[in-house]
């Protein structure tokens, strides 16, 4: 699952985080995913959410380092996935520099990653979670390239199945998405990732809805996988709870087979 939680904005009134945390947790529990990549979760939001998700742990740090500001957290089921390795890098010209930003990005942007071993089968996989910049098209394109370079390096090192989750702030025909799903080269790079939406029949519809709901529009939240993963099913979870939405984004869920 990829799920933009919407940061805690008091101006949202009835839609502010304290009024939504129970709803967000309910939707996650209903879908029961092994892995959840969240965006816009600040530390206090994530610690609000964690006790409402029994059996899940999470990793990630803030975009300014430590526990400061937005995290691209990865929640995972502790009983089923053993965390073997984790890390985070920044989508900039200096990815290892904390809080670094480039290419006109409004904020520092990050990608959190983890290497897991599935306890039941012994199989391993890599998971990545990110949130591309909402302001700068150049930062979105180049940020996608930074992510791909890290994924390619990890694939060379470990040769493991890969799932990339996130809010990419890009429609399906925008350069970052066309690049990541292998439809075009970007600055000499080309990818072999697959867009999990290919397993969804009919129009995808929007995934960011400003607490208004609806389906008309295009997605900006995606799941990508490596060729050695079969996408059995993908859906946009347009669930409301007691007439209110858990976030201003719908979660996207894929059922994957290694």
FENPEJO-V78642 format. One record per pair of residues at least 4 apart in sequence whose C-alpha atoms are under 8 Angstrom apart, sorted by the first residue. I is the first residue (numbers start at 1). J is the second residue. D is the distance in whole Angstrom. If there is no record, write none. Layout:
# FENPEJO-V78642
i: (I/I)
j: (J/J)
d: (D/D)
This chain:
# FENPEJO-V78642
i: (1/1/1/1/1/1/1/1/1/2/2/2/2/2/2/2/2/2/2/2/2/3/3/3/3/3/3/3/3/3/3/3/4/4/4/4/4/4/4/4/4/4/4/5/5/5/5/5/5/5/5/5/6/6/6/6/6/6/6/7/7/7/7/7/8/8/8/8/8/9/9/10/11/12/14/15/15/15/15/15/15/16/17/17/20/20/20/20/21/21/21/21/21/22/22/22/23/23/23/23/24/24/24/25/25/25/25/26/27/27/27/28/28/28/29/29/31/33/34/34/34/34/35/35/35/35/36/36/36/37/37/37/37/37/37/37/37/37/38/38/38/38/38/38/38/39/39/39/39/39/39/39/39/40/40/40/41/41/41/41/41/41/42/42/42/42/42/42/42/43/43/43/43/43/43/43/44/45/46/47/48/49/50/50/50/50/55/55/55/56/56/56/56/57/57/57/57/58/58/58/58/59/59/59/59/60/60/60/60/60/60/60/61/61/61/61/61/61/61/61/62/62/62/62/62/62/62/63/63/63/63/63/63/63/63/63/63/64/64/64/64/64/65/65/67/72/72/72/72/72/72/73/73/74/74/74/76/77/78/79/80/80/80/81/81/81/81/82/82/82/82/83/83/83/83/84/84/84/84/85/85/85/86/86/86/86/87/87/87/88/88/88/88/89/89/89/89/89/89/89/90/90/90/90/90/90/90/90/90/90/90/90/91/91/91/91/91/91/91/91/91/91/91/91/91/92/92/92/92/92/92/92/92/92/93/93/94/95/95/99/99/100/101/101/101/101/102/103/103/103/103/104/104/104/104/105/105/105/105/105/106/106/106/106/107/109/109/109/109/110/110/110/111/111/111/111/111/112/112/112/113/113/113/113/114/114/114/115/115/115/115/116/116/116/116/117/117/117/117/118/118/118/118/119/124/124/125/125/125/125/126/126/126/126/127/127/127/127/128/128/128/128/129/129/129/130/130/130/130/130/131/131/131/131/132/132/132/132/132/132/132/133/133/133/133/133/134/134/136/137/138/139/140/140/140/140/141/141/141/142/143/144/144/144/145/145/145/146/147/148/148/148/149/150/151/152/153/154/154/155/155/161/161/161/161/161/161/162/162/162/163/163/163/163/164/164/164/165/165/165/165/166/166/166/167/167/167/168/168/168/168/168/169/169/170/170/170/170/170/171/171/171/171/172/172/172/172/172/173/173/174/175/176/177/178/178/178/179/179/179/179/179/179/180/180/180/180/180/180/181/181/181/181/181/181/182/182/182/182/182/184/185/185/185/186/192/192/193/193/193/193/194/194/194/194/195/195/195/195/196/196/196/196/196/196/196/196/197/197/197/197/197/199/199/199/199/200/200/200/200/204/204/204/205/205/205/205/205/206/206/206/206/206/206/206/207/207/207/207/207/207/207/207/207/207/208/208/208/208/208/208/209/209/209/209/209/210/210/211/211/211/211/211/212/213/213/221/221/222/223/223/225/228/229/229/229/230/230/230/231/231/231/231/232/232/232/232/233/233/233/234/234/234/234/235/235/235/236/236/236/236/237/237/237/237/238/238/239/239/240/240/240/241/241)
j: (33/35/36/37/165/251/252/253/254/36/37/38/165/166/167/221/222/223/251/252/253/36/37/38/39/166/167/221/249/250/251/252/38/39/40/41/166/167/247/248/249/250/251/24/38/39/40/41/246/247/248/249/17/39/40/41/247/248/249/17/40/41/42/70/16/17/18/42/45/16/17/16/16/16/19/19/20/211/244/245/247/20/21/45/24/245/246/247/25/45/48/49/246/26/49/52/27/241/245/246/28/246/247/29/49/52/53/30/31/239/246/32/33/53/33/53/253/253/76/77/80/81/74/75/76/77/74/75/76/72/73/74/75/128/129/130/165/166/71/72/73/74/75/129/166/70/71/72/73/130/131/166/167/70/71/72/45/46/70/71/72/73/46/62/67/68/69/70/71/47/62/67/68/69/70/71/48/49/50/51/52/53/54/56/57/58/77/78/79/75/76/77/78/75/76/77/78/73/74/75/76/73/74/75/86/71/72/73/74/87/88/112/65/66/67/68/71/72/73/88/66/67/68/69/70/71/72/68/69/70/71/90/98/99/108/109/110/68/69/98/99/108/98/99/71/110/111/112/129/130/131/112/129/112/113/129/81/81/82/119/118/119/120/116/117/118/119/116/117/118/119/114/115/116/117/114/115/116/117/114/115/116/112/113/114/115/112/113/114/110/111/112/113/95/96/97/98/110/111/112/94/95/96/97/98/99/100/101/108/109/110/111/95/100/101/102/108/109/110/111/139/142/143/146/147/100/101/102/103/108/109/142/143/146/101/102/100/100/146/108/109/108/105/107/108/109/139/136/138/139/142/135/136/138/139/109/133/135/136/139/133/134/135/136/133/130/131/132/133/130/131/132/128/129/130/131/147/128/129/130/126/127/128/129/126/127/128/124/125/126/127/124/125/126/127/122/123/124/125/122/123/124/125/123/160/161/160/161/162/163/160/161/162/163/162/163/164/165/162/163/164/165/164/165/166/164/165/166/167/168/166/167/168/169/139/140/143/144/167/168/169/137/139/140/168/169/140/169/140/141/142/143/144/168/169/176/145/175/176/146/147/148/176/180/149/186/189/150/151/152/180/191/153/154/155/156/157/158/159/159/160/225/226/227/228/229/258/225/226/229/223/224/225/226/223/224/225/221/222/223/224/221/222/223/220/221/222/176/177/220/221/222/220/221/174/176/177/219/220/177/218/219/220/177/178/218/219/220/177/178/178/179/180/181/182/183/184/183/184/185/186/190/191/190/191/192/193/194/224/191/192/193/194/195/224/190/191/192/193/194/190/189/190/191/190/226/227/224/225/226/227/224/225/226/227/222/223/224/225/200/222/223/224/225/231/234/254/204/222/223/234/235/231/232/233/234/204/233/234/235/218/219/236/215/216/217/218/219/214/215/216/217/218/219/220/215/218/219/220/221/236/249/250/251/252/219/220/221/248/249/250/213/214/248/249/250/248/249/244/245/247/248/249/248/238/245/251/252/252/252/254/229/258/256/257/258/256/257/258/254/255/256/257/254/255/256/257/254/255/256/252/253/254/255/252/253/254/250/251/252/253/250/251/252/253/250/251/245/250/244/245/246/245/246)
d: (6/6/5/6/8/7/6/4/7/6/5/6/6/6/8/7/7/7/6/5/7/7/6/5/6/8/8/8/7/7/4/7/5/4/6/8/8/7/7/8/6/8/7/8/7/6/6/6/8/5/7/7/8/7/5/7/6/6/7/7/5/6/7/8/6/5/8/8/8/6/7/6/7/5/6/6/6/8/8/8/8/7/6/8/6/8/5/7/6/8/7/6/7/6/8/8/6/6/7/5/6/5/7/6/6/6/6/6/6/7/8/6/7/8/8/7/8/8/6/6/8/8/7/6/5/7/6/5/6/7/6/5/6/8/5/8/6/7/8/6/5/6/8/7/8/7/6/5/7/7/6/7/7/5/6/7/6/6/5/5/7/7/6/7/8/7/5/5/6/6/8/6/7/7/8/7/6/6/6/7/8/7/7/7/7/8/6/6/7/6/5/5/6/6/6/7/6/6/5/4/6/6/5/7/8/6/6/5/7/8/7/6/6/5/6/8/5/7/7/8/6/5/5/5/5/4/8/7/6/6/6/8/7/6/6/6/6/6/7/6/4/7/6/6/8/7/7/6/6/6/7/7/7/7/8/7/7/6/6/8/6/5/7/6/6/5/6/5/5/6/7/7/6/5/7/8/5/5/7/6/5/7/8/6/4/6/6/5/6/7/6/4/6/5/6/8/8/6/6/7/7/4/6/7/7/7/6/7/7/6/4/6/6/8/7/8/7/5/6/7/8/8/5/6/7/6/5/5/8/8/8/8/7/7/7/6/7/7/8/5/8/6/6/7/5/7/7/7/6/5/8/8/6/7/6/8/6/6/5/6/7/8/6/7/7/8/7/6/7/6/7/8/7/5/4/7/7/6/5/7/7/6/4/6/6/5/7/7/6/5/7/5/5/6/8/6/6/4/7/5/5/6/8/8/7/7/5/5/6/8/7/6/5/6/6/5/6/8/8/6/5/6/6/5/5/8/7/5/7/8/6/5/6/8/8/5/7/8/6/5/6/8/6/6/8/7/8/6/6/6/6/6/6/7/8/6/7/7/5/6/6/6/6/7/6/8/8/6/6/6/8/7/6/6/6/6/6/6/7/5/6/8/6/8/6/6/7/5/5/8/7/6/4/7/6/5/6/8/6/5/7/6/6/7/6/4/7/8/8/6/6/7/5/7/6/7/7/8/5/7/6/6/5/6/7/7/7/8/7/6/6/6/6/6/6/5/6/6/5/6/6/7/7/8/6/8/6/8/8/7/7/5/5/6/7/6/5/6/6/7/7/5/5/8/7/7/7/6/5/5/7/5/5/6/7/7/6/5/7/8/7/6/6/7/6/6/7/7/8/8/6/8/6/7/5/6/7/7/5/7/7/7/8/5/5/5/5/6/8/5/6/4/4/4/7/8/7/5/6/6/7/5/5/7/8/7/7/8/6/4/6/5/7/5/6/8/5/7/8/6/7/5/8/8/8/8/8/7/7/8/7/6/7/6/6/5/6/5/6/7/6/5/6/7/5/6/7/6/5/7/7/6/4/6/6/5/7/6/6/5/6/6/5/6/7/6/8/7/8/5/5/7/6/7)
